[in-house]
């Protein structure tokens, strides 16, 4: 078994992707949204972090989190969010997915994939590219035609705060550039 270790940077900003077990599409259900929202609120009370951008899709979510200057443990925060959803809402979700023998041995459920993907944000350009990626992701997955049509995104907050123009990602062609998008 591998001994994977993630870097710890106090005050770091991270792009995170967390996928559901076997990509079962439960996250955008009313219960899924409620469970994840409640988990994030609960974990943030004791293990602070700021959510810079967020998009929820049926079988995964992407987010940008910034940790406090004196703290750098991203993995604990993600683990606690996943554990909260599983512990307090797992039975109510009642997902029709069998659990593998390996997962049973580890006492894991059928809610989340075992690991999450993360990328440490390097600079402002990297931050902007990942925000664009997050907000445009529902369009890339064919869930809507424009980012504004997807209801489970922080794009609305970003438009209200004048970070994005109201028509961002609409009729303009968006080109992939360095992991993100730019208007052309």
CORPEKA-V824923 format. One record per residue. N is the residue number from 1. RES is the residue in three letters. PHI is phi in radians with two decimals (* if undefined). PSI is psi as a letter, one per 30 degrees, with the letter a starting at -180 (* if undefined). OMEGA is omega in whole degrees, 0 to 359 (999 if undefined). Layout:
BEGIN
N_RES_PHI_PSI_OMEGA / N_RES_PHI_PSI_OMEGA
END
This chain:
BEGIN
1_UNK_*_k_181 / 2_UNK_-1.32_l_179 / 3_UNK_-2.01_i_185 / 4_UNK_-1.32_k_178 / 5_UNK_-2.17_k_178 / 6_UNK_-1.70_k_178 / 7_UNK_-1.22_l_176 / 8_UNK_-2.05_j_176 / 9_UNK_-2.18_j_177 / 10_UNK_-1.06_k_179 / 11_UNK_1.28_g_182 / 12_UNK_-1.26_l_174 / 13_UNK_-1.98_k_187 / 14_UNK_-2.26_k_168 / 15_UNK_-1.61_k_185 / 16_UNK_-2.19_k_170 / 17_UNK_-2.18_k_176 / 18_UNK_-2.16_k_185 / 19_UNK_-1.97_k_176 / 20_UNK_-1.31_l_179 / 21_UNK_-1.07_k_182 / 22_UNK_0.92_g_179 / 23_UNK_0.94_h_177 / 24_UNK_-1.20_k_189 / 25_UNK_-1.47_i_181 / 26_UNK_-1.92_f_188 / 27_UNK_-1.12_e_183 / 28_UNK_-1.55_g_174 / 29_UNK_-1.23_l_179 / 30_UNK_-1.00_e_180 / 31_UNK_-1.18_e_178 / 32_UNK_-1.07_e_179 / 33_UNK_-1.09_e_180 / 34_UNK_-1.08_e_182 / 35_UNK_-1.08_e_181 / 36_UNK_-1.19_e_178 / 37_UNK_-1.03_e_179 / 38_UNK_-1.10_e_179 / 39_UNK_-1.11_e_180 / 40_UNK_-1.08_e_179 / 41_UNK_-1.08_e_181 / 42_UNK_-1.11_e_183 / 43_UNK_-1.16_e_181 / 44_UNK_-1.16_f_178 / 45_UNK_-1.14_e_184 / 46_UNK_-1.82_f_181 / 47_UNK_-2.13_i_188 / 48_UNK_-1.05_k_168 / 49_UNK_-2.90_l_180 / 50_UNK_-1.86_k_177 / 51_UNK_-1.59_j_182 / 52_UNK_-1.49_e_180 / 53_UNK_-2.71_l_184 / 54_UNK_-2.77_k_169 / 55_UNK_-2.47_k_180 / 56_UNK_-1.95_k_177 / 57_UNK_-2.00_l_185 / 58_UNK_-0.96_e_186 / 59_UNK_-2.14_g_176 / 60_UNK_-2.89_l_172 / 61_UNK_-2.37_l_174 / 62_UNK_-2.11_k_179 / 63_UNK_-2.68_l_171 / 64_UNK_-2.03_k_179 / 65_UNK_-2.07_k_172 / 66_UNK_-1.97_k_180 / 67_UNK_-1.56_l_178 / 68_UNK_-1.08_l_183 / 69_UNK_-0.98_e_184 / 70_UNK_-1.59_g_183 / 71_UNK_-2.30_k_181 / 72_UNK_-2.46_g_185 / 73_UNK_-1.60_i_179 / 74_UNK_-1.23_e_185 / 75_UNK_-1.01_e_179 / 76_UNK_-1.08_e_181 / 77_UNK_-1.10_e_180 / 78_UNK_-1.11_e_179 / 79_UNK_-1.04_e_181 / 80_UNK_-1.19_e_176 / 81_UNK_-1.10_e_180 / 82_UNK_-1.10_e_181 / 83_UNK_-1.11_e_180 / 84_UNK_-1.06_e_179 / 85_UNK_-1.02_e_182 / 86_UNK_-1.12_e_185 / 87_UNK_-1.20_e_187 / 88_UNK_-1.67_f_183 / 89_UNK_-2.32_f_184 / 90_UNK_-1.00_e_181 / 91_UNK_-1.17_e_180 / 92_UNK_-1.16_e_177 / 93_UNK_-1.14_e_174 / 94_UNK_0.79_h_183 / 95_UNK_-1.30_k_183 / 96_UNK_-1.48_h_182 / 97_UNK_-2.17_k_177 / 98_UNK_-1.21_k_178 / 99_UNK_-1.70_k_181 / 100_UNK_-1.20_l_178 / 101_UNK_-1.04_e_179 / 102_UNK_-1.04_e_180 / 103_UNK_-1.21_e_177 / 104_UNK_-1.08_e_180 / 105_UNK_-1.03_e_181 / 106_UNK_-1.55_g_182 / 107_UNK_1.04_h_178 / 108_UNK_-1.74_l_180 / 109_UNK_-1.70_a_182 / 110_UNK_-2.02_h_183 / 111_UNK_-1.73_e_188 / 112_UNK_-2.13_l_166 / 113_UNK_-1.15_l_186 / 114_UNK_-1.04_e_185 / 115_UNK_-1.99_l_173 / 116_UNK_-2.18_l_179 / 117_UNK_-1.80_k_177 / 118_UNK_-2.42_l_176 / 119_UNK_-2.43_k_177 / 120_UNK_-1.38_k_180 / 121_UNK_-1.26_k_187 / 122_UNK_-1.58_e_185 / 123_UNK_-2.81_a_183 / 124_UNK_-1.11_e_179 / 125_UNK_-1.13_e_177 / 126_UNK_-1.12_e_178 / 127_UNK_-1.04_e_181 / 128_UNK_-1.10_e_180 / 129_UNK_-1.10_e_180 / 130_UNK_-1.30_e_173 / 131_UNK_-1.09_e_178 / 132_UNK_-1.05_e_180 / 133_UNK_-1.03_e_180 / 134_UNK_-1.03_e_186 / 135_UNK_-1.27_f_180 / 136_UNK_-1.61_f_186 / 137_UNK_-1.00_e_178 / 138_UNK_-1.05_e_177 / 139_UNK_-1.21_e_179 / 140_UNK_-1.04_e_180 / 141_UNK_-1.52_g_178 / 142_UNK_1.29_g_182 / 143_UNK_-1.51_f_179 / 144_UNK_-2.82_l_180 / 145_UNK_-1.63_f_177 / 146_UNK_-2.32_l_180 / 147_UNK_-1.02_e_181 / 148_UNK_-1.17_f_180 / 149_UNK_-1.39_f_183 / 150_UNK_-1.57_j_187 / 151_UNK_-1.37_f_188 / 152_UNK_-1.85_i_186 / 153_UNK_-2.57_l_176 / 154_UNK_-1.47_g_180 / 155_UNK_-1.00_e_181 / 156_UNK_-1.03_e_179 / 157_UNK_-1.11_e_181 / 158_UNK_-1.15_e_176 / 159_UNK_-1.22_e_178 / 160_UNK_-1.04_e_181 / 161_UNK_-1.52_g_179 / 162_UNK_1.04_g_174 / 163_UNK_-1.43_e_176 / 164_UNK_-2.09_k_172 / 165_UNK_-1.25_l_187 / 166_UNK_-1.06_f_181 / 167_UNK_-1.75_g_185 / 168_UNK_-0.97_k_175 / 169_UNK_1.34_g_183 / 170_UNK_-1.38_c_186 / 171_UNK_-1.39_f_178 / 172_UNK_-1.17_k_176 / 173_UNK_-1.32_k_178 / 174_UNK_-1.83_k_181 / 175_UNK_-1.96_k_177 / 176_UNK_-1.22_k_180 / 177_UNK_-2.49_j_177 / 178_UNK_1.08_h_178 / 179_UNK_1.60_f_181 / 180_UNK_-2.16_a_182 / 181_UNK_-2.26_l_172 / 182_UNK_-2.45_k_176 / 183_UNK_-1.31_k_181 / 184_UNK_-2.03_*_999
END
